[in-house]
């Protein structure tokens, strides 16, 4: 009888989750949408339960996440009976129970030990996706066409593709900054180009605002103002914008430029249909919250559960969360952020800025897009939170500080 060691099984499951999450388009061709997304949910649940099987100690944050998971079930059942919500909506309880289970694995010794390996798998799969996205845009042949002008990579939608790129952009930036490996820099270039071809306004809001706010948050935390840091950020953004304008000027009459027209209206909230629609949806949220501040239950968001009649849609995962589980949603976002900063507060300050960019980027993208409404982006986002934080802590702890001339000097700077 062949016996597979528990750690090896977890490693296989984790690797499959990363690979499947990056090829949902291919999986959908093989067995349909339910097969593609369902396989990711099933693998994640199996892996999570194995990781939790020998978990002995639970901290306060664990119990709070367990409370959120139980609350999401109770409020959803309440919604079925009180708001006459369809029973089929309960299948979407993975939206909050699954992340809560994943978070309980945050202290796993196995994940900490294999962080670098899984991070590498992420990068390789993203590069493959971006390569295909570049080809897909230049030679229009969408795998599963929702919008023929936008690249989806090997994923089934631009929502999945741009969502995962948005989640991985800043971790990858940190990884490259910390590495002299030219291969990592090449991967990053593919990621940027693929992101452009996805034409996701949420992704670009994530990148631009994340860059702007990261140095500001550092100032608030360290109580030290760095004009040099701010000027550097503004210079990069300004230089990128100027280059983009120049390139667009010379290619504006070409077919490719016309197909990138969507990006030109990134901040047009007067004429652009998508942006105007988002504004109306966001403004309408207040009446729903007043009617039920405790939430209406999970599974009624149109973007992720189109089979539910009369579903709402705010085009914002943050607002969708507050609609689904009410004010408890504050804990849902606050707990992981608190845990991250609790773990990285002793890391050398120059490394901390990537944590700020990562957290800010995820929050921004989920504020303006429903990027975590599919199992693919949901799983990748939460696993990345854990993997990236472990990676930062592991590498950051190696940059020890020594005391010299009454000042702390980082060993890396000597």
C-alpha positions in Angstrom: 0.0 0.0 0.0 1.4 3.4 -1.1 1.4 6.0 1.7 1.9 9.7 0.9 3.4 11.9 3.5 1.1 14.6 4.8 3.5 17.5 3.9 4.0 16.0 0.4 0.2 15.8 -0.1 -0.2 19.4 1.0 2.6 20.5 -1.4 0.9 18.7 -4.3 -2.5 20.2 -3.4 -1.1 23.7 -3.0 0.7 23.5 -6.3 -2.4 22.2 -8.1 -4.5 25.1 -6.6 -2.0 27.7 -7.9 -1.8 26.0 -11.4 -5.6 25.5 -11.7 -6.3 29.1 -10.6 -4.1 30.3 -13.4 -5.7 28.1 -16.1 -9.4 28.4 -15.4 -10.1 29.1 -19.0 -8.6 25.8 -20.1 -10.5 23.9 -17.2 -13.7 25.5 -18.3 -13.2 24.2 -21.8 -12.7 20.8 -20.4 -15.7 20.6 -18.0 -17.5 23.9 -17.8 -17.5 26.8 -15.3 -18.7 24.8 -12.3 -15.9 22.2 -12.9 -13.3 25.0 -13.2 -14.2 26.9 -10.1 -15.5 23.9 -8.1 -12.2 22.1 -8.5 -10.3 25.0 -6.9 -12.8 25.3 -4.0 -12.6 21.5 -3.4 -8.8 21.4 -3.5 -8.5 24.4 -1.2 -10.9 22.9 1.4 -9.0 19.6 1.4 -5.7 21.3 1.8 -7.0 23.6 4.5 -8.5 20.8 6.6 -5.3 18.8 6.4 -3.3 21.9 7.6 -5.8 22.4 10.4 -5.9 18.7 11.4 -3.0 19.0 13.8 -3.5 22.7 14.8 -3.5 22.9 18.6 -3.4 26.5 19.6 -6.0 29.1 18.5 -5.4 32.8 19.1 -8.0 35.6 19.4 -7.8 36.4 15.7 -8.6 32.7 14.9 -11.7 32.8 17.1 -12.8 36.1 15.5 -12.5 34.6 12.0 -14.4 31.5 13.1 -17.1 33.8 14.4 -17.3 35.6 11.0 -17.6 32.2 9.2 -20.4 31.1 11.5 -22.1 34.5 11.3 -22.0 34.4 7.5 -23.9 31.0 7.6 -26.5 32.3 10.1 -27.2 35.6 8.4 -27.5 33.7 5.0 -30.0 31.3 6.4 -31.9 34.2 7.9 -31.9 35.9 4.5 -33.4 32.7 2.9 -36.3 32.7 5.3 -36.8 36.5 6.0 -35.9 38.1 2.7 -37.1 35.1 0.6 -33.7 34.6 -0.9 -33.3 31.5 -3.1 -31.9 28.5 -1.3 -29.4 28.0 -4.1 -27.6 31.2 -2.9 -26.3 29.2 0.1 -23.8 27.5 -2.2 -21.9 30.8 -2.2 -21.0 30.5 1.5 -17.5 29.7 0.3 -17.2 33.5 -0.2 -16.6 34.0 3.5 -16.2 30.6 5.1 -13.3 29.6 2.8 -11.2 32.7 3.5 -11.8 32.2 7.2 -10.5 28.6 7.0 -7.5 29.7 5.0 -6.6 32.4 7.6 -6.6 29.7 10.3 -3.6 28.2 8.5 -1.6 31.4 8.9 0.7 29.9 11.6 1.4 26.7 9.6 5.1 25.7 9.9 4.7 23.9 6.6 3.6 27.1 4.8 6.4 29.1 6.4 9.0 26.5 5.3 7.8 26.3 1.7 7.0 30.0 1.2 9.7 30.5 -1.4 8.7 27.5 -3.4 5.0 28.5 -3.7 6.0 32.1 -4.4 8.1 30.8 -7.4 5.2 28.8 -8.7 3.0 31.9 -8.6 5.5 33.9 -10.6 6.0 31.2 -13.2 2.2 30.8 -13.7 1.6 34.5 -13.9 4.4 34.8 -16.5 2.8 32.1 -18.6 -0.6 33.8 -18.3 0.9 37.1 -19.3 2.7 35.7 -22.3 -0.6 34.2 -23.5 -2.4 37.5 -22.8 0.1 39.4 -25.0 -0.4 36.9 -27.8 -4.1 37.0 -27.3 -4.2 40.8 -27.6 -2.0 41.0 -30.7 -3.8 38.1 -32.4 -7.4 38.3 -31.1 -8.5 34.8 -30.3 -10.0 34.9 -26.8 -10.2 31.6 -25.0 -13.7 32.3 -23.8 -14.7 35.7 -25.2 -16.4 38.1 -22.9 -14.8 41.1 -24.3 -12.7 40.5 -27.4 -10.8 43.7 -26.9 -9.4 42.6 -23.6 -6.8 39.9 -22.9 -7.7 37.2 -20.3 -4.6 35.1 -20.4 -5.3 31.4 -19.7 -8.1 32.4 -17.3 -11.7 32.5 -18.3 -12.3 36.2 -17.7 -10.5 39.5 -17.4 -11.9 39.7 -13.9 -9.8 36.6 -12.9 -6.7 37.7 -14.8 -6.5 41.4 -13.8 -7.6 40.4 -10.2 -4.7 38.0 -9.7 -2.2 40.3 -11.4 -3.4 43.0 -9.0 -2.9 40.8 -6.0 0.6 39.7 -7.1 1.9 43.0 -8.5 3.5 44.3 -5.3 4.7 41.0 -4.0 6.4 40.4 -7.3 7.9 44.0 -7.1 9.4 43.2 -3.7 10.7 39.9 -4.9 12.4 41.6 -7.9 13.8 44.4 -5.8 15.3 41.9 -3.5 16.8 39.8 -6.3 19.5 40.3 -8.9 18.1 37.5 -11.0 17.4 38.8 -14.5 14.8 36.1 -15.0 12.6 37.7 -12.3 12.9 41.1 -14.0 11.8 39.6 -17.3 8.8 38.0 -15.6 7.8 41.4 -14.2 8.0 43.0 -17.7 5.6 40.4 -19.0 3.3 41.0 -16.1 3.1 44.7 -16.7 2.5 44.3 -20.5 -0.2 41.6 -19.8 -1.8 44.0 -17.3 -2.0 46.7 -19.9 -3.6 44.4 -22.4 -6.2 43.3 -19.8 -7.3 47.0 -19.7 -8.4 46.7 -16.1 -9.0 50.2 -14.7 -9.1 48.7 -11.2 -5.7 47.2 -11.7 -4.2 50.5 -12.7 -5.9 52.3 -9.9 -4.4 49.7 -7.6 -0.9 50.3 -9.0 -1.0 54.1 -9.3 -2.7 54.9 -6.0 -0.7 52.2 -4.2 2.5 53.9 -5.3 1.3 57.3 -4.2 -0.1 56.2 -0.8 2.7 53.8 0.3 5.2 56.5 1.1 2.5 58.6 2.8 1.6 55.6 5.1 5.2 55.2 6.0 5.4 58.8 7.0 2.4 58.3 9.3 3.9 55.2 10.9 7.5 56.3 11.2 6.7 60.0 11.9 9.5 60.9 9.5 9.1 62.8 6.3 11.1 61.7 3.3 10.9 64.2 0.5 13.4 62.1 -1.5 11.1 59.1 -1.4 8.0 61.1 -2.4 9.8 62.8 -5.3 11.1 59.4 -6.5 7.6 58.0 -6.6 6.1 61.0 -8.4 9.0 61.0 -10.9 8.4 57.4 -11.8 4.7 58.0 -12.3 5.2 61.2 -14.2 7.9 59.6 -16.4 5.6 56.6 -17.1 2.7 58.9 -18.0 4.9 61.0 -20.4 6.2 57.9 -22.1 2.7 56.5 -22.4 1.4 59.7 -23.9 4.3 59.9 -26.4 3.8 56.3 -27.5 0.1 56.7 -27.8 0.6 59.9 -30.0 2.6 57.9 -32.5 0.4 54.8 -32.6 -3.0 56.5 -32.1 -4.1 55.7 -35.6 -3.2 52.0 -35.4 -5.6 49.3 -34.6 -3.8 48.4 -31.4 -4.2 51.9 -30.1 -7.9 51.9 -30.9 -8.3 48.7 -29.0 -6.6 50.3 -26.0 -9.2 53.1 -26.0 -10.8 51.8 -22.8 -7.7 52.7 -20.7 -7.9 56.3 -21.9 -11.2 56.8 -20.0 -9.8 55.4 -16.7 -11.0 58.5 -14.7 -13.9 59.6 -16.9 -16.9 59.5 -14.5 -19.1 61.7 -16.8 -19.1 59.9 -20.2 -17.6 56.4 -19.7 -20.5 53.9 -19.3 -18.7 51.5 -17.0 -17.5 54.3 -14.7 -20.9 56.1 -14.6 -22.6 52.8 -13.8 -20.2 52.1 -11.0 -20.8 55.6 -9.5 -24.6 54.9 -9.5 -24.1 51.5 -7.9 -21.9 52.9 -5.1 -24.3 55.8 -4.4 -27.2 53.4 -4.1 -25.5 51.3 -1.4 -26.7 53.6 1.4 -30.4 52.6 1.2 -29.5 48.9 1.5 -27.3 49.4 4.5 -30.0 51.5 6.3 -32.6 48.7 5.7 -30.3 46.0 7.1 -27.0 47.0 8.6 -26.4 43.4 9.8 -26.4 42.2 6.2 -28.7 40.3 3.8 -26.8 37.0 3.6 -24.2 35.6 1.2 -24.9 34.7 -2.4 -27.0 37.6 -3.7 -24.2 39.4 -5.7 -24.8 39.3 -9.4 -21.2 39.2 -10.5 -20.5 36.0 -8.7 -24.0 34.4 -8.6 -25.8 35.2 -11.8 -28.1 32.2 -11.3 -29.8 34.0 -8.4 -32.8 36.2 -9.6 -32.9 39.9 -8.6 -29.3 39.8 -7.4 -27.6 43.1 -6.6 -24.2 44.2 -7.8 -22.0 47.1 -6.5 -18.9 46.3 -8.6 -17.0 46.5 -5.3 -16.0 43.6 -3.2 -15.9 45.8 -0.1 -19.4 47.0 -0.6 -20.5 43.5 -1.6 -19.1 42.3 1.7 -20.9 44.9 3.8 -24.1 44.1 1.9 -23.7 40.3 2.5 -22.6 40.3 6.2 -23.2 43.9 7.3 -21.0 45.7 9.8 -19.3 42.4 10.6 -17.5 43.0 7.3 -15.3 45.5 9.1 -13.7 42.7 11.1 -13.4 40.6 7.9 -11.0 43.2 6.4 -9.5 44.5 9.6 -8.3 41.2 11.1 -5.9 40.1 8.3 -4.5 43.6 8.0 -3.9 43.8 11.8 -2.2 40.4 11.6 0.1 41.4 8.8 1.3 44.6 10.5 1.7 42.7 13.8 4.1 40.3 12.0 6.1 42.8 10.0 6.5 45.7 12.5 10.1 44.7 13.4 11.2 44.5 9.7 13.6 47.0 8.4 11.6 50.1 7.4 12.8 50.2 3.7 11.3 46.7 3.3 8.0 47.6 5.0 6.9 49.9 2.2 6.2 46.9 0.0 3.8 45.6 2.7 2.0 48.9 2.6 1.8 48.8 -1.2 0.5 45.3 -1.1 -2.2 45.9 1.5 -3.2 49.3 -0.1 -3.2 47.8 -3.6 -5.5 44.9 -2.6 -7.9 47.2 -0.7 -8.1 49.7 -3.6 -8.7 47.0 -6.2 -11.4 45.4 -4.1 -13.0 48.8 -3.5 -13.4 49.5 -7.2 -13.8 45.9 -8.6 -15.6 42.7 -7.6 -12.2 40.9 -8.0 -12.7 38.5 -5.1 -16.1 37.2 -6.1 -14.8 34.3 -8.1 -13.2 31.3 -6.3 -10.1 31.8 -8.4 -9.2 35.3 -7.2 -10.6 34.7 -3.7 -8.3 31.8 -3.0 -5.3 33.4 -4.7 -5.8 36.7 -2.7 -6.0 35.0 0.7 -3.2 32.5 0.1 -1.0 35.4 -1.2 -1.7 37.4 2.0 -0.3 34.5 4.0 2.5 33.5 1.7 3.7 37.0 1.1 3.6 38.0 4.7 5.6 34.9 5.7 8.0 35.6 2.9 8.5 39.2 4.1 9.0 38.1 7.7 11.4 35.4 6.8 13.6 37.6 4.6 13.1 40.7 6.6 14.3 39.0 9.8 17.6 38.3 8.1 18.3 42.1 7.8 19.4 42.5 11.4 20.2 45.9 12.9 23.4 46.6 14.7 24.0 49.5 17.1 26.8 51.9 16.1 27.3 55.5 17.1 24.0 55.6 18.9 22.1 54.8 15.7 20.7 51.6 14.3 22.3 50.7 11.0 21.0 48.0 8.8 23.5 45.2 7.9 22.4 45.4 4.3 23.7 49.0 4.1 27.2 48.2 5.3 
